[in-house]
Amino acid sequence: MYKSGPLLDLCLDFLGKPGQYNILSPRRKMPDRERIRLQRFITGIRIMTTYTGERVRKTPRVVKKLSSTGASDLSFSMRDGTTMTVAQYFQKLLNRPLRFPDNICIEVGSGALLPLELCTVPPGQIMRKQVPPEKTKDVLDFATKKPQDRLQSITNGLSVLAYGQSEYVRQFGMSVDEAAGPLSVSARVLTPPKLRYGQDSPQPVVTPANGAWNMIDKRFFRPANIERWIVVVYERQQRFNQQAAQEMINGLLRGCSDVGMRVNDTSPIVTWQNGQGRIAEQLRGAGNDCFQKTKQRPTLIVVVLPDNGNDIYTAVKHFGDVTVGVATQCLKSSKCFRAKAQYYANVCLKMNVKLGGINTIPDPQSVTVLTDPRNPTIVMGADVIHPAPGSDGRPSFTALVGNVDSNSAKYVATSRVQSSREEIIQDLGEMAKHVLTMYMRYRQAVEKKTSDIAPSRLIFFRDGVSEGQFKKVLEKELDALKTACADLKINPKITVIIVAKRHHVRFFPRQPGDADRSGNCPAGTVVDRVVAHPTEFDWYLQSHGGLLGTSRPAHYNVLYDDNNFNADSLQSLSFSLCHVYARSTRSVSIPAPVYYADIVCSRAKNHYDPQGTVDFSDSATQADTSQAEGALEAYRRGFRPLHANMASLMYFS
């Protein structure tokens, strides 16, 4: 909900600078990045104008965009041919000067320019856009409830909604027994897989406890080496000085040493850059400096970002993943100040897989279904991400992720653009061929397999499909997988599983002693009776330990199964895959390949040149079908493929 009242105050609250009215002036060096961020937030909001306190326009106007200059620098022509600035026009109209004539203006639907100080936001306007990243934490803090509080809230809501008294419910011959309370169901807790780390670790094998384990006394299963690296800082040097940079470097070096990563360059080049400049040129320049000094190109670029540096982040990832093919690791400056060893250990989890390493693998003895050498298995995860509400003309993005190793721990990804809000993946056949080819190439070149190079089993996890589209998945996507296999002259047995988290089923432990520390059901809780489908093959699995609020189980539906897996095998396999997510030392709520596919989808905008013409602002909308089709073609043309260096790496981690 947008806060009602003066538009000027709403803008300052959003930027986190209440009362600092002059920061909205381009003359006072308002960063372009902040103006664009603010524009995304207020585009589409309805405003009222009040000029004298008495004369109030009764029809609300809709904000279209923000001006790039202030009211005193914006000129327009009058009907009599004279020219005046917006500030002069309103001074003449109001018979007084504007309070903040240098501040930016809004442009409304009619094209008129209005100073922010003359606009008010009427109450009751719901924000129908994606929540800005910096506000997500506030929303979560507000929305989270402990399991017992959530259960009580649901129970109270049942009596308020009074479903049992509804005439529609009664006419269908249904009744609701409010006194009976929540439904009791039998559940099992699956045994977690053992995880294997490097042979030189003091503790090479670990068994997770309630979905978590730690990295103490453990080296990565296959640690990567850092030959040459550079550090580029986009925070002001007064805030992040040479000492802070050196402390960050020392922390990273210690973190790498603890997990077995060898760093050959202990004194990387550090440069400070302006985030308003051309990021690609700055990073290229820093790389050239490294080459001049060491006669080697950097294999890793560590970038220190300011708060709200999302645009810099996108430009860095485009440069690293698409333009030159070098691993990039971004850190927030606020996190680096006096950071603990745990922080750098978490950063190393990400850096290792980006550089080609493997953090951990499920112990082959504990997950025989995945690691059976007689049945080489490829596990794929697929997802589609759609544009946010109100972003008409934007395309949807698809991703397919699959493992290439025999341990289902190292993954590759491919991404595509497709028609807006189309859920079925249109290019799945080509994407599957790419992933299958990478799998067979890796087994031959890296694992040195001479026989059984092709997979004999293909397990396809699909995220985000509603029950109404299951039939389409079977008709279109399963057929695309079979065609891809036939084109490559391989014949794996296919299993298709839908993973859903957007449902309203929650589980609560009956006895406090059965709960984990957060009050939720323990990691590995599986329910496949009573609330599951009476005839179809499905189950609920809560694979992660609770941290905040009430945990949501994932709902698994098996649509197709050539492999004739039994329920225990598939549940155990799914639970094991929740433990190989490289970014954390916790099991996650959905299998790692599905989680990775979701990340690859959300990173799709990194494939576009930040200096290009494709507009990702929330104000980019198309009015009709022909415009939308033209826009889709522009997005397709602008989508740059991944650099060849990154194709076999987990760049998305």
C-alpha positions as CSV (number, residue, x, y, z in Angstrom):
1,M,0.0,0.0,0.0
2,Y,1.4,3.4,-0.9
3,K,1.5,5.8,2.0
4,S,-1.0,8.7,1.6
5,G,0.0,12.3,1.9
6,P,2.5,14.6,0.1
7,L,4.2,12.9,-2.8
8,L,7.5,14.6,-1.9
9,D,7.5,12.9,1.6
10,L,6.7,9.5,0.0
11,C,9.7,9.9,-2.4
12,L,12.0,10.8,0.4
13,D,10.8,7.9,2.7
14,F,11.4,5.5,-0.2
15,L,15.0,6.8,-0.6
16,G,15.5,6.5,3.1
17,K,16.2,10.3,3.4
18,P,13.1,11.8,5.1
19,G,13.2,15.6,5.5
20,Q,16.1,16.0,3.1
21,Y,14.2,17.8,0.4
22,N,17.2,19.1,-1.6
23,I,18.5,15.6,-2.4
24,L,15.9,15.4,-5.2
25,S,17.7,18.1,-7.2
26,P,19.9,17.2,-10.1
27,R,21.8,20.4,-9.5
28,R,22.7,18.9,-6.1
29,K,24.1,15.8,-7.8
30,M,21.1,13.5,-7.4
31,P,22.5,10.2,-8.8
32,D,20.8,9.0,-12.0
33,R,20.6,5.5,-10.5
34,E,18.5,6.8,-7.5
35,R,16.2,8.8,-9.9
36,I,15.5,5.6,-12.0
37,R,15.0,3.6,-8.8
38,L,12.4,6.2,-7.5
39,Q,10.8,6.3,-11.0
40,R,10.2,2.5,-10.9
41,F,8.6,2.9,-7.5
42,I,6.1,5.7,-8.2
43,T,5.2,5.0,-11.9
44,G,1.5,4.2,-12.2
45,I,0.6,5.8,-8.9
46,R,-2.5,8.1,-8.9
47,I,-1.9,11.6,-7.5
48,M,-4.0,14.7,-6.8
49,T,-2.8,18.2,-7.4
50,T,-3.4,21.1,-5.0
51,Y,-2.2,24.6,-5.9
52,T,-3.6,27.0,-3.3
53,G,-5.0,24.8,-0.7
54,E,-8.5,25.6,-1.9
55,R,-8.3,24.7,-5.6
56,V,-8.1,20.9,-5.6
57,R,-8.3,19.0,-8.9
58,K,-11.0,16.3,-8.3
59,T,-9.8,13.8,-11.0
60,P,-6.6,12.0,-10.1
61,R,-3.7,11.9,-12.5
62,V,-1.4,8.9,-13.1
63,V,2.4,9.3,-12.8
64,K,4.1,8.3,-16.1
65,K,7.7,9.0,-15.3
66,L,10.1,11.5,-13.6
67,S,12.0,14.3,-15.3
68,S,15.7,14.2,-15.5
69,T,16.1,17.9,-14.7
70,G,14.6,20.2,-12.1
71,A,11.6,22.5,-12.5
72,S,13.9,25.6,-12.9
73,D,15.7,23.9,-15.8
74,L,12.7,22.4,-17.6
75,S,11.4,24.7,-20.4
76,F,8.2,24.5,-22.5
77,S,6.5,26.7,-25.1
78,M,3.3,28.6,-24.3
79,R,0.4,29.1,-26.8
80,D,1.6,32.6,-27.5
81,G,5.0,31.4,-28.6
82,T,6.9,32.5,-25.5
83,T,9.1,30.0,-23.5
84,M,9.2,29.7,-19.8
85,T,10.4,27.1,-17.2
86,V,8.1,25.0,-15.2
87,A,9.2,26.8,-12.0
88,Q,8.4,30.2,-13.6
89,Y,5.0,28.9,-14.8
90,F,3.9,27.8,-11.3
91,Q,5.4,31.0,-9.7
92,K,3.1,33.0,-12.0
93,L,0.1,30.6,-11.4
94,L,0.5,30.5,-7.6
95,N,1.7,34.1,-7.2
96,R,4.7,32.7,-5.1
97,P,7.9,30.9,-5.9
98,L,8.1,27.1,-5.5
99,R,9.7,26.0,-2.3
100,F,12.1,23.6,-4.1
101,P,12.4,24.9,-7.7
102,D,15.5,22.7,-8.4
103,N,13.7,19.4,-7.6
104,I,12.7,17.0,-10.3
105,C,9.1,16.9,-11.6
106,I,6.7,14.1,-12.4
107,E,5.2,13.7,-15.9
108,V,1.6,12.6,-15.9
109,G,-0.4,10.7,-18.6
110,S,-1.3,13.8,-20.5
111,G,2.4,14.9,-20.8
112,A,2.0,17.7,-18.3
113,L,4.9,18.3,-15.9
114,L,4.1,18.9,-12.2
115,P,6.5,19.8,-9.3
116,L,6.5,17.0,-6.6
117,E,5.7,19.6,-3.9
118,L,2.3,20.3,-5.5
119,C,1.1,16.6,-5.5
120,T,-0.5,14.5,-2.9
121,V,-1.1,10.7,-2.8
122,P,-4.8,9.8,-2.1
123,P,-5.2,6.9,0.4
124,G,-6.0,3.3,-0.4
125,Q,-3.7,2.6,-3.3
126,I,-2.3,-1.0,-3.4
127,M,1.2,-1.4,-4.7
128,R,0.8,-4.0,-7.5
129,K,4.5,-4.2,-8.4
130,Q,7.3,-6.4,-7.2
131,V,8.4,-5.4,-3.8
132,P,11.8,-3.5,-4.1
133,P,14.7,-5.7,-2.9
134,E,15.6,-3.3,-0.2
135,K,12.0,-3.5,1.2
136,T,11.8,-7.3,1.1
137,K,13.2,-7.7,4.6
138,D,10.6,-5.3,6.1
139,V,7.8,-7.3,4.4
140,L,9.2,-10.6,5.8
141,D,9.6,-9.2,9.3
142,F,5.9,-8.1,9.2
143,A,4.6,-11.3,7.6
144,T,6.4,-14.0,9.6
145,K,4.6,-15.7,12.4
146,K,5.8,-18.5,14.7
147,P,4.2,-21.9,13.9
148,Q,1.9,-21.9,17.0
149,D,0.8,-18.3,16.4
150,R,0.1,-19.1,12.7
151,L,-2.0,-22.2,13.8
152,Q,-3.9,-20.0,16.2
153,S,-4.5,-17.4,13.5
154,I,-5.8,-20.0,11.1
155,T,-8.1,-21.5,13.8
156,N,-9.5,-18.0,14.7
157,G,-10.0,-17.2,11.0
158,L,-12.1,-20.3,10.5
159,S,-14.7,-19.1,13.0
160,V,-14.6,-15.6,11.4
161,L,-15.1,-16.8,7.9
162,A,-17.9,-19.2,9.0
163,Y,-17.6,-21.6,6.0
164,G,-20.0,-24.0,7.7
165,Q,-22.8,-21.4,7.5
166,S,-22.4,-20.7,3.8
167,E,-25.4,-21.6,1.8
168,Y,-23.2,-22.5,-1.2
169,V,-21.3,-25.0,1.0
170,R,-24.5,-26.5,2.4
171,Q,-26.1,-26.8,-1.1
172,F,-23.2,-29.0,-2.2
173,G,-23.9,-31.3,0.7
174,M,-20.7,-30.3,2.5
175,S,-20.2,-29.4,6.2
176,V,-17.4,-27.8,8.1
177,D,-16.8,-29.1,11.7
178,E,-15.0,-26.1,13.3
179,A,-14.9,-27.8,16.7
180,A,-12.8,-30.7,15.3
181,G,-9.7,-28.4,14.9
182,P,-6.9,-29.1,12.5
183,L,-6.6,-32.5,10.7
184,S,-4.2,-35.0,12.3
185,V,-2.0,-36.9,9.8
186,S,0.8,-39.4,10.1
187,A,4.2,-38.2,9.0
188,R,7.7,-39.7,8.7
189,V,11.1,-38.1,9.0
190,L,13.5,-39.2,6.3
191,T,17.1,-40.0,7.1
192,P,19.4,-37.3,5.7
193,P,22.1,-38.3,3.3
194,K,25.7,-38.3,4.5
195,L,27.8,-35.6,2.8
196,R,31.4,-36.1,1.6
197,Y,34.0,-33.4,1.8
198,G,37.7,-33.4,0.7
199,Q,39.8,-36.4,1.7
200,D,42.3,-34.2,3.5
201,S,39.6,-32.8,5.8
202,P,39.9,-33.7,9.5
203,Q,36.2,-34.7,9.2
204,P,35.6,-35.8,5.6
205,V,32.0,-37.2,6.1
206,V,29.2,-35.3,7.9
207,T,25.6,-36.2,8.7
208,P,23.3,-33.1,8.7
209,A,21.3,-32.6,11.9
210,N,17.8,-31.0,11.3
211,G,18.9,-29.8,7.9
212,A,22.1,-28.1,8.9
213,W,25.9,-28.7,9.3
214,N,29.0,-26.6,9.5
215,M,32.2,-26.2,7.6
216,I,34.5,-26.5,10.7
217,D,37.4,-29.0,10.0
218,K,36.2,-29.5,6.4
219,R,37.9,-28.8,3.0
220,F,35.9,-28.6,-0.2
221,F,35.5,-31.9,-2.1
222,R,37.2,-30.3,-5.1
223,P,38.7,-26.9,-4.2
224,A,39.4,-24.5,-7.0
225,N,42.6,-22.4,-7.3
226,I,42.7,-18.6,-7.7
227,E,45.6,-17.7,-10.0
228,R,45.1,-13.9,-10.4
229,W,42.4,-11.7,-9.0
230,I,41.6,-8.0,-8.7
231,V,39.4,-6.0,-6.3
232,V,37.2,-3.1,-7.7
233,V,35.5,-0.9,-5.1
234,Y,32.4,1.1,-5.9
235,E,31.9,2.5,-2.4
236,R,33.4,6.0,-1.7
237,Q,37.0,5.8,-0.6
238,Q,36.2,7.9,2.6
239,R,33.7,5.1,3.6
240,F,35.7,2.1,2.4
241,N,39.3,3.0,2.7
242,Q,42.6,1.2,2.0
243,Q,42.5,-0.4,5.5
244,A,39.0,-1.7,5.0
245,A,40.0,-3.1,1.7
246,Q,43.0,-4.9,3.2
247,E,40.9,-6.3,6.0
248,M,38.5,-7.7,3.4
249,I,41.3,-9.2,1.4
250,N,42.8,-10.8,4.5
251,G,39.4,-12.2,5.5
252,L,39.0,-13.7,2.0
253,L,42.5,-15.2,2.0
254,R,41.8,-16.8,5.5
255,G,38.4,-18.1,4.3
256,C,40.0,-19.7,1.2
257,S,42.8,-21.3,3.2
258,D,40.3,-22.8,5.7
259,V,38.3,-24.6,2.9
260,G,41.3,-25.7,0.9
261,M,41.3,-23.1,-1.9
262,R,44.8,-22.1,-3.0
263,V,45.3,-18.4,-3.8
264,N,48.5,-17.8,-5.7
265,D,48.1,-14.0,-5.6
266,T,48.0,-12.7,-2.0
267,S,48.3,-9.0,-3.0
268,P,45.6,-8.2,-5.6
269,I,45.4,-4.9,-7.3
270,V,42.7,-2.7,-5.6
271,T,41.0,0.2,-7.5
272,W,38.2,2.6,-6.5
273,Q,35.7,3.5,-9.2
274,N,32.6,5.8,-9.6
275,G,29.4,3.8,-10.0
276,Q,27.9,6.5,-12.3
277,G,30.6,5.7,-14.9
278,R,30.8,3.0,-17.6
279,I,31.2,-0.1,-15.5
280,A,32.4,-2.4,-18.3
281,E,35.2,0.1,-19.3
282,Q,36.2,0.4,-15.6
283,L,36.4,-3.4,-15.1
284,R,38.3,-3.8,-18.4
285,G,40.7,-1.1,-17.3
286,A,41.3,-2.9,-14.0
287,G,41.9,-6.2,-15.8
288,N,44.4,-4.5,-18.1
289,D,46.3,-3.0,-15.1
290,C,46.6,-6.6,-13.8
291,F,47.9,-7.8,-17.1
292,Q,50.5,-5.0,-17.3
293,K,51.7,-5.9,-13.8
294,T,51.6,-9.7,-13.9
295,K,51.3,-10.6,-17.6
296,Q,48.2,-12.6,-16.7
297,R,44.5,-11.8,-17.0
298,P,42.5,-12.1,-13.7
299,T,40.5,-15.3,-13.2
300,L,38.3,-13.6,-10.6
301,I,37.0,-10.1,-10.1
302,V,35.9,-9.2,-6.6
303,V,33.6,-6.1,-6.6
304,V,32.6,-4.2,-3.4
305,L,29.2,-2.6,-3.9
306,P,27.5,0.3,-2.0
307,D,23.9,-0.2,-0.6
308,N,21.3,-0.1,-3.4
309,G,24.0,-0.9,-6.0
310,N,21.6,-3.2,-8.0
311,D,22.4,-1.5,-11.3
312,I,26.1,-1.8,-10.8
313,Y,25.6,-5.5,-9.9
314,T,23.8,-6.1,-13.2
315,A,26.5,-4.4,-15.2
316,V,29.2,-6.4,-13.4
317,K,27.5,-9.7,-14.1
318,H,26.9,-8.8,-17.7
319,F,30.6,-8.0,-18.1
320,G,31.8,-11.1,-16.3
321,D,29.3,-13.7,-17.5
322,V,28.5,-12.5,-21.0
323,T,31.2,-10.1,-22.3
324,V,34.6,-11.5,-21.2
325,G,33.9,-14.8,-19.4
326,V,35.5,-14.2,-16.0
327,A,34.1,-15.1,-12.6
328,T,32.8,-12.2,-10.6
329,Q,32.0,-12.1,-6.9
330,C,30.1,-9.1,-5.5
331,L,30.2,-8.1,-1.8
332,K,28.3,-5.4,0.0
333,S,30.5,-2.9,1.6
334,S,28.3,-2.8,4.8
335,K,28.8,-6.6,5.2
336,C,32.6,-6.4,4.8
337,F,33.1,-4.0,7.8
338,R,34.5,-6.2,10.7
339,A,33.0,-9.3,9.0
340,K,33.4,-12.6,10.8
341,A,35.0,-15.7,9.5
342,Q,31.6,-17.2,8.8
343,Y,30.8,-14.4,6.3
344,Y,34.0,-15.2,4.2
345,A,33.3,-19.0,4.5
346,N,29.9,-18.3,2.9
347,V,31.5,-16.2,0.2
348,C,34.0,-19.1,-0.5
349,L,31.0,-21.5,-1.0
350,K,30.0,-19.3,-4.0
351,M,33.4,-18.5,-5.4
352,N,34.6,-22.2,-5.4
353,V,31.8,-23.4,-7.7
354,K,32.1,-20.3,-10.0
355,L,35.7,-21.2,-10.5
356,G,34.9,-24.9,-11.4
357,G,35.2,-26.5,-7.9
358,I,32.8,-28.8,-6.1
359,N,31.9,-28.0,-2.5
360,T,30.4,-31.3,-1.3
361,I,28.8,-34.4,-2.8
362,P,26.2,-36.8,-1.3
363,D,28.0,-39.9,0.0
364,P,27.4,-42.6,-2.8
365,Q,26.5,-45.3,-0.2
366,S,23.7,-43.1,1.3
367,V,22.1,-42.2,-2.1
368,T,22.4,-45.3,-4.2
369,V,19.4,-44.2,-6.4
370,L,21.4,-41.2,-7.6
371,T,24.9,-42.6,-7.8
372,D,24.3,-46.1,-9.2
373,P,27.2,-46.6,-11.7
374,R,25.1,-49.1,-13.7
375,N,22.4,-46.4,-14.2
376,P,24.0,-43.0,-14.9
377,T,21.4,-40.4,-14.0
378,I,20.9,-36.8,-15.1
379,V,18.8,-34.6,-13.0
380,M,17.3,-31.5,-14.6
381,G,15.5,-28.5,-13.0
382,A,13.3,-26.2,-15.1
383,D,11.5,-22.9,-14.4
384,V,9.8,-20.0,-16.1
385,I,9.7,-16.5,-14.7
386,H,7.1,-14.0,-15.7
387,P,7.1,-10.2,-15.7
388,A,5.8,-8.4,-12.6
389,P,2.2,-7.2,-12.6
390,G,1.8,-4.1,-14.8
391,S,4.9,-4.8,-16.9
392,D,3.0,-5.4,-20.2
393,G,5.1,-6.2,-23.2
394,R,7.9,-7.8,-21.2
395,P,8.9,-11.3,-22.1
396,S,9.0,-14.4,-19.8
397,F,12.4,-16.0,-19.3
398,T,13.0,-19.8,-19.1
399,A,15.9,-21.8,-17.6
400,L,17.0,-25.4,-17.7
401,V,19.7,-26.7,-15.3
402,G,21.2,-30.1,-15.2
403,N,24.0,-32.0,-13.5
404,V,27.1,-33.1,-15.5
405,D,28.9,-35.2,-12.9
406,S,28.0,-38.6,-11.5
407,N,27.4,-37.2,-8.0
408,S,24.7,-34.7,-9.0
409,A,26.7,-31.9,-7.4
410,K,28.0,-29.9,-10.5
411,Y,25.4,-28.2,-12.7
412,V,25.3,-26.3,-16.0
413,A,22.5,-24.0,-17.1
414,T,20.9,-22.5,-20.2
415,S,18.4,-19.7,-20.5
416,R,16.0,-18.4,-23.2
417,V,13.5,-15.6,-23.9
418,Q,9.9,-16.5,-24.7
419,S,6.4,-15.0,-25.1
420,S,5.1,-13.0,-22.2
421,R,3.3,-15.1,-19.5
422,E,3.6,-18.3,-21.4
423,E,4.1,-21.1,-18.8
424,I,5.1,-24.0,-21.2
425,I,8.8,-23.8,-22.1
426,Q,8.9,-23.3,-25.9
427,D,12.6,-24.0,-26.5
428,L,12.8,-27.0,-24.1
429,G,14.0,-29.4,-26.8
430,E,17.1,-27.3,-27.8
431,M,17.8,-26.5,-24.2
432,A,17.7,-30.2,-23.2
433,K,20.0,-31.1,-26.1
434,H,22.5,-28.6,-24.8
435,V,22.5,-29.9,-21.2
436,L,22.6,-33.6,-22.3
437,T,25.5,-32.9,-24.6
438,M,27.4,-31.1,-21.8
439,Y,26.6,-34.1,-19.5
440,M,28.1,-36.7,-21.9
441,R,31.1,-34.5,-22.8
442,Y,31.9,-34.1,-19.0
443,R,31.6,-37.8,-18.4
444,Q,34.0,-38.5,-21.3
445,A,36.5,-35.7,-20.9
446,V,36.6,-35.2,-17.1
447,E,35.4,-38.4,-15.5
448,K,37.2,-40.5,-18.2
449,K,34.3,-42.8,-18.8
450,T,34.6,-45.1,-21.8
451,S,31.2,-46.8,-21.7
452,D,27.8,-45.7,-20.4
453,I,28.5,-42.1,-21.4
454,A,24.8,-41.4,-22.1
455,P,22.4,-41.2,-19.1
456,S,20.1,-44.2,-18.7
457,R,17.7,-42.2,-16.4
458,L,16.5,-38.6,-16.8
459,I,14.7,-37.1,-13.8
460,F,13.0,-33.8,-14.8
461,F,11.9,-31.5,-11.9
462,R,9.6,-28.8,-13.1
463,D,8.8,-25.7,-10.9
464,G,5.9,-23.4,-10.9
465,V,3.2,-25.3,-12.8
466,S,-0.4,-25.2,-11.6
467,E,-2.6,-28.3,-11.6
468,G,-4.5,-27.0,-14.5
469,Q,-1.4,-27.1,-16.7
470,F,-0.2,-30.7,-15.8
471,K,-1.7,-32.0,-19.1
472,K,0.1,-29.4,-21.2
473,V,3.4,-30.3,-19.5
474,L,2.9,-34.0,-20.5
475,E,1.8,-33.1,-24.0
476,K,4.5,-30.5,-24.8
477,E,7.4,-30.6,-22.5
478,L,7.7,-34.4,-22.1
479,D,7.4,-34.7,-25.9
480,A,10.2,-32.1,-26.2
481,L,12.5,-34.1,-23.9
482,K,11.8,-37.3,-25.8
483,T,12.6,-35.6,-29.1
484,A,15.8,-34.1,-27.8
485,C,16.9,-37.6,-26.6
486,A,16.0,-39.1,-30.0
487,D,18.0,-36.4,-31.9
488,L,21.1,-37.3,-29.8
489,K,20.4,-41.0,-30.4
490,I,20.1,-41.8,-26.7
491,N,17.1,-43.5,-24.9
492,P,17.0,-42.7,-21.1
493,K,14.0,-43.6,-19.1
494,I,12.2,-40.3,-18.1
495,T,10.6,-39.3,-14.8
496,V,8.7,-36.0,-14.7
497,I,8.0,-34.4,-11.3
498,I,6.3,-31.1,-10.6
499,V,7.5,-29.2,-7.5
500,A,5.1,-26.6,-6.1
501,K,5.4,-24.2,-3.2
502,R,2.5,-22.0,-3.9
503,H,-0.1,-23.8,-1.9
504,H,-1.9,-23.3,1.5
505,V,-0.9,-26.6,3.2
506,R,1.0,-26.2,6.5
507,F,2.1,-28.8,9.0
508,F,2.5,-28.3,12.7
509,P,4.1,-30.8,15.2
510,R,1.5,-32.2,17.7
511,Q,4.1,-32.4,20.6
512,P,6.6,-29.6,21.4
513,G,9.2,-32.4,21.6
514,D,8.7,-33.3,18.0
515,A,9.5,-29.7,16.8
516,D,12.8,-28.2,15.8
517,R,14.2,-25.1,17.5
518,S,12.0,-22.8,15.5
519,G,8.8,-24.7,16.4
520,N,8.4,-26.2,12.9
521,C,8.4,-29.9,11.9
522,P,12.0,-31.2,11.5
523,A,13.8,-31.2,8.2
524,G,12.8,-34.4,6.2
525,T,9.2,-34.5,7.3
526,V,7.2,-36.3,4.6
527,V,3.4,-36.7,4.4
528,D,1.9,-38.8,1.6
529,R,-1.4,-39.9,3.1
530,V,-4.8,-38.3,4.0
531,V,-3.9,-34.8,2.5
532,A,-2.3,-36.3,-0.6
533,H,-4.2,-37.2,-3.8
534,P,-6.3,-40.4,-3.5
535,T,-5.2,-41.8,-6.9
536,E,-2.2,-39.8,-8.2
537,F,1.5,-40.2,-7.1
538,D,2.2,-37.2,-4.9
539,W,3.6,-36.2,-1.4
540,Y,4.5,-33.2,0.7
541,L,8.2,-32.9,1.9
542,Q,9.4,-30.3,4.3
543,S,13.1,-30.6,3.6
544,H,14.6,-27.6,5.3
545,G,15.0,-26.7,9.0
546,G,12.9,-23.7,10.1
547,L,14.6,-20.3,10.7
548,L,11.9,-17.7,10.7
549,G,8.1,-18.0,10.8
550,T,6.2,-21.1,9.7
551,S,8.0,-23.4,7.1
552,R,6.1,-24.2,3.9
553,P,6.5,-27.8,2.6
554,A,7.1,-28.5,-1.1
555,H,4.4,-30.4,-2.9
556,Y,5.7,-33.1,-5.4
557,N,3.5,-34.5,-8.1
558,V,4.9,-37.4,-10.3
559,L,3.3,-36.9,-13.7
560,Y,5.2,-39.6,-15.6
561,D,7.6,-42.3,-14.5
562,D,9.3,-44.6,-17.0
563,N,11.7,-45.7,-14.2
564,N,9.0,-47.2,-12.0
565,F,10.4,-45.6,-8.9
566,N,8.7,-46.5,-5.6
567,A,7.6,-43.7,-3.2
568,D,10.5,-44.2,-0.8
569,S,13.1,-44.0,-3.6
570,L,11.8,-40.7,-5.1
571,Q,11.2,-39.1,-1.7
572,S,14.7,-40.0,-0.6
573,L,16.2,-38.8,-3.9
574,S,14.3,-35.5,-3.7
575,F,15.5,-35.0,-0.1
576,S,19.1,-35.8,-1.0
577,L,19.0,-33.2,-3.8
578,C,18.0,-30.5,-1.3
579,H,21.4,-31.0,0.4
580,V,23.6,-30.2,-2.6
581,Y,22.8,-26.5,-2.9
582,A,26.2,-25.0,-3.2
583,R,25.5,-21.6,-1.6
584,S,24.7,-22.9,1.9
585,T,25.5,-25.5,4.6
586,R,21.8,-26.1,5.1
587,S,19.3,-28.2,3.2
588,V,16.9,-26.1,1.1
589,S,13.2,-26.2,0.6
590,I,13.2,-27.6,-3.0
591,P,15.8,-29.8,-4.9
592,A,19.0,-27.9,-5.8
593,P,18.5,-28.1,-9.6
594,V,15.0,-26.5,-9.3
595,Y,16.5,-23.8,-7.0
596,Y,19.2,-23.1,-9.5
597,A,16.7,-22.9,-12.4
598,D,14.9,-20.2,-10.4
599,I,18.1,-18.2,-9.9
600,V,19.1,-18.5,-13.6
601,C,15.6,-17.1,-14.6
602,S,15.9,-14.2,-12.2
603,R,19.4,-13.4,-13.6
604,A,18.1,-13.2,-17.2
605,K,18.3,-9.4,-17.3
606,N,22.1,-9.8,-16.8
607,H,22.2,-11.0,-20.4
608,Y,21.3,-7.6,-21.7
609,D,23.8,-4.8,-22.3
610,P,23.2,-2.2,-19.5
611,Q,24.1,0.5,-22.0
612,G,21.6,-0.9,-24.6
613,T,18.1,0.1,-25.6
614,V,16.2,-2.6,-23.9
615,D,14.2,-1.1,-21.0
616,F,13.8,-3.0,-17.8
617,S,12.2,-0.2,-15.8
618,D,8.6,-0.8,-14.5
619,S,7.4,2.0,-16.7
620,A,8.1,0.1,-19.9
621,T,4.7,-1.0,-21.2
622,Q,3.2,-1.6,-24.6
623,A,-0.4,-0.7,-25.4
624,D,-1.4,-3.2,-28.1
625,T,-0.5,-6.6,-29.5
626,S,1.7,-5.5,-32.4
627,Q,3.7,-3.3,-30.1
628,A,4.1,-6.2,-27.7
629,E,5.2,-8.6,-30.5
630,G,7.8,-6.0,-31.7
631,A,9.0,-5.6,-28.1
632,L,9.4,-9.4,-27.7
633,E,11.5,-9.5,-30.9
634,A,13.6,-6.6,-29.5
635,Y,14.2,-8.6,-26.3
636,R,15.1,-11.7,-28.3
637,R,17.6,-9.7,-30.3
638,G,19.1,-8.0,-27.3
639,F,19.5,-11.3,-25.3
640,R,23.3,-12.1,-25.3
641,P,24.3,-15.7,-24.9
642,L,26.6,-16.8,-22.0
643,H,30.3,-16.5,-22.7
644,A,31.8,-19.9,-23.7
645,N,34.2,-19.7,-20.7
646,M,31.2,-19.8,-18.3
647,A,29.1,-22.5,-20.1
648,S,30.5,-25.3,-18.0
649,L,30.7,-23.4,-14.7
650,M,28.1,-22.7,-12.0
651,Y,28.3,-18.9,-12.8
652,F,24.8,-18.5,-11.3
653,S,25.8,-19.5,-7.7
